[in-house]
């Protein structure tokens, strides 16, 4: 079987495996950029006091609702206990209910005496008024209990104000205070939101109008070990800077695992049409010195369907790598145009062996006769 060396199969995949889905913009040059946290917050306390406990330190990852700090709150806890007991008391209401019932019975008995002319109308009116007042006193105690319940809620809210929580999932950038320090108007910690990150770029004004929200760019952090990532344009400045003849562009960079730190310099290249760029970094692991079987030869051809997205491409390359296949090639013509050749064989047994290895990795390949 004749084999011709392919100078760089990685470039072949980059150019053709996801053909038609993305392309580098030809008119916008590569730009300098900076990767920054999408939000930075100096967290303070709603109430003044002495710090009793700190729940996080620099570089800690904190979840939404996690306790950042607690202030000394002995008085507030005592007030909460007092208001809870007061709100639960019912003795005063029970006393007023019994008194109102007695006054009502007294008035009803004296009505019979009034009909017998044993008491005057004034005395009967006095008894009726006392019965009504007793009923109002019951309502008064019920209102007092309701007020006590509201005071309990206020005391609980006052205690909650002395516990500072994280508003969202964040990373602690800096801690300004320590346990035992007094805080009032100053911040306790500075926290940053790293998912998503913002990529800030300064673009020459001649490209104003060519960049719009939704466009996708490849972002390359200026630090070793960081792969190329995709970011989406979310903001384009409507006012340019006349002194520098530039305008600002902001892109959103997903960072769910916090693998990309904020504060990095970077380079970015815009993609055409706002499409997702091909997964260039994962495919960079493709070997460059192996031979590729030429599909024009006779024999048996092993082919597979071409992935249609970046995620599928990464999975495809991983599977063929695990199967030990290095002589793969995208077919751009002929009856199998658009498929991926996984090898050309003169012996059917050799082709079936490779097909079995690919199947073991979960990749379905089809054997055809040339």
Secondary structure as UniProt FT lines:
FT   STRAND          3..5
FT   HELIX           9..16
FT   TURN            17..21
FT   STRAND          31..44
FT   STRAND          49..54
FT   TURN            58..59
FT   STRAND          61..62
FT   TURN            64..65
FT   STRAND          67..71
FT   HELIX           74..88
FT   HELIX           91..115
FT   TURN            116..117
FT   HELIX           121..160
FT   TURN            161..162
FT   STRAND          163..165
FT   STRAND          170..175
FT   TURN            179..180
FT   STRAND          182..183
FT   STRAND          187..204
FT   HELIX           205..207
FT   TURN            208..210
FT   TURN            213..214
FT   STRAND          216..221
FT   TURN            224..225
FT   STRAND          229..236
FT   TURN            242..245
FT   STRAND          246..253
FT   TURN            256..257
FT   STRAND          264..271
FT   HELIX           272..274
FT   HELIX           280..283
FT   TURN            284..285
FT   STRAND          291..293
FT   TURN            295..296
FT   STRAND          300..305
FT   HELIX           310..322
FT   TURN            323..324
FT   STRAND          329..330
FT   TURN            335..338
FT   STRAND          339..345
FT   HELIX           348..360
FT   TURN            361..362
FT   STRAND          366..369
//
